[in-house]
Amino acid sequence: SSGINAEYGGVTAALKSLNSLVDISTLYSEYAEKFELAECQLAIVHCAGHHDPMLVQKLWRELLNQELTSGAHLPMVSMMNNLRSKIETLGRTYQSSEKFFPLQFLVQQLEVIACKGGWGEGWVVETLLSIPVSYPALHSTYSSLIQLKLPCWNQLGQPYHLHIAMSLLLSSYVQHLNSVPLAERKPLLASIQDIIDAYVVDLQASTNVGADVTSALSRFKALQAGFNKY
């Protein structure tokens, strides 16, 4: 009880002192950092234009953890929707700058969360497209992560989780291109087809015979077949 009172007293004192103007460094160290307000810390760092990649990643990691912890008592669908809403809101604020919206780091973090939670391979792609993050930016990011072959995917029992996410991204990209003028569409489709063909070859050469390999391969082959109409 005394600990709670002391904490409450600290918050009350901090709020009282905020009635007067404080400089940005004080706002960060005495309020946002002191009370572990990761979202506020990120906003202050962004406002100050302070470039510190490791700090930004740390703040995003804390922000995601806080969001998951606060929604731990909720049904899975509610937790998924709440986190998506948070990512969409912050993404629209920060995505114009890689400094404060580190896309590769965020995709990796979010895909691990989705994989552990059983949220499906398309949840992260759908969330980021809704901000919107561009298809080329997402494709480049997923390609880089797949090439890294991070051990976490084997540890999670889904070594080809990112491949399946990539297949869903490319499927959505192809559908999106239907609205692009034909002259622009053809070279883009040719490039995507080359990418899909390369993934099919890679997956067919895999010595892993798990369900995720089978799923990823079937998805890429379905995409291959879909190109016959173009």
Secondary structure, 3 states (H helix, E strand, C coil): CHHHHHHHHHHHHHHHHCCCCCCHHHHHHHHHCCCCCHHHHHHHHHHHCCCCHHHHHHHHHHHHHHHHHHCCCCCHHHHHHHHHHHHHHHHHHHCCCCCCCCHHHHHHHHHHHHHHHCCCCCHHHHHHHCCCCCHHHHHHHHHHHHHHCCCHHHHCCCCCHHHHHHHHHHHHHHHHHCCCCHHHHHHHHHHHHHHHHHHHHHHHCCCCCCHHHHHHHHHHHHHHHHHHHC
